[in-house]
């Protein structure tokens, strides 16, 4: 083909900026997985017996499960005995009492990633829980949030500080029997974030977890649980990066959201794990289960994700619309380049009456990347007057990549209305030439076209994240005009 | 009084995949002039427009094109645009999700930057837009939409002329801007083009039909056949074409 296509292809190749390794002494369990490993993690974290038992049950269940193969991605079989399931920076003496006592090397790491944790430099308006390998390094703004009754802390702390809440909701949305990687996570999860917004409280700032994998040969298995009580609302952000390594590393997280009557949860992700190199060597396997339960009436859960990283992405942030009049939304941009593979989408399970769901998925494929949208819209018999709208658009850059769509629709109530729209387009040389003929360089033209393609999703992101997401795609921010 | 030439095309030969399309095309356009280029489908009119704007995929085998003293064929399409060459597309493409106003502001600022002028901010740009919108009787609603997305044929052409009004090119090439326009739209587009005429700029109006020339009055009319100009004259040549058809002139 012509040179324009080649230019486009070189433009989408960007270097991974977060590939550095923090030189910190870490303490890792030797690779291997057994009940002993799990008991070791549980003891290490000084967990109550009920949690240890839950882990062991999950592990035993996991042993009976076959590894899933239905997803449209290819990778060599994972050796689960070759992974270290617990890695943490070696504690120096007593546990740090405040963030100012945390190892400066760790604080520097987050600063380098643009997430300052120190009191003076903190991000205004965003509370951050920083997770480094298997443990939480620290959580900012906790005291401010506590004044409103909001609990925001690491999962480990929640287990000790708020056992009744954890016990009540852990596994209530994603049971350990749910799927292979959820079962594995339930057995070996090490830390994560916990958040509870009490009745009627609107969380005054964005809450955020920043995941960083640092240690080699380790997997990251964290668990996030967010509960919004009646009439509460919260906006939650998640970011992630990892060093560049030649080996693949497994990240198998579970995120559970629970929204009670009239509660609203907005969960946004900018996922930028190391994607591997041009030839597909290295990179993170991102096998994640994310699900939200709209338990109460008139509740609402919104998932927004921008997936640019990982060698393989396999995740379906979903909503169970149990409460009458509840709403579920899923907005996604997934980008694959080089040898990256993504099989991502959502599930919307309509159970309550008058439930509504919206799905907007934008897939961008470049290089030799393979991008699949997989989505389920299920309208149960009880879901009278349920509504769904789905839109799945794919954009191809170059001729060696692929875009695939696997929509599943199951309707068991005749009053339901389900709409599905899909399109595939190639970033057109005509479009580029048109922009060129108006004085715009090819790079600016590609940025503009890709940005335009993703606009419906970007506008759902909180401001700070929208900016980061656009930068990630090599896109400059659109002006305030129009 | 000697007029400055804006573009000088000399003996241009070009084609696609060894199939010659332009076969010795020559034309000089001076500032202040409006030239009409007429011809049957397949005579090479649109190929000429595409080559002048710098579209990929054409092989130029012979000839030169000088634009404001520079070798035009050496420049990338965006450099040509920044130097004031404007092509009003016959089939403007849609760019979903990209706001028309934002697009045009980016284009204008690229041109301004290359001239060493300061970029316009949003407020300055909007006031410029308001002024030009009036000139063309354009609905402002179009500017709030994505570039050409869902526009009717007439709206697309009007939007092209609107871009031309904002970018103020030295040489505007209108590639069959009249095709697909009803008579009212044709009048609006032509009156816009007439208003945009400036003493230091020029227009090359490519058309298949004489009717556009009822509204845009050219200084010169050229008839193109088989890749070159076969006859040139003034406005009366267009009328002669209308009366006797292309055959009579091409075979004369």
Interface residues (C-beta under 8 A of the other chain):
Chain A: X2 X3 X4 X428 X429 X430 X431 X433 X434 X435 X436 X437 X438 X439 X440 X441 X442 X444 X448 X449 X451 X452 X453 X454 X455 X456 X478 X479 X480 X481 X482
Chain B: X53 X54 X55 X56 X57 X76 X77 X78 X80 X81 X82 X86 X87 X89 X92 X93 X95 X96 X97 X98 X99 X100 X101 X102 X103 X104 X105 X106 X107 X110 X111 X114 X122 X125 X126 X143 X144 X146 X163 X167
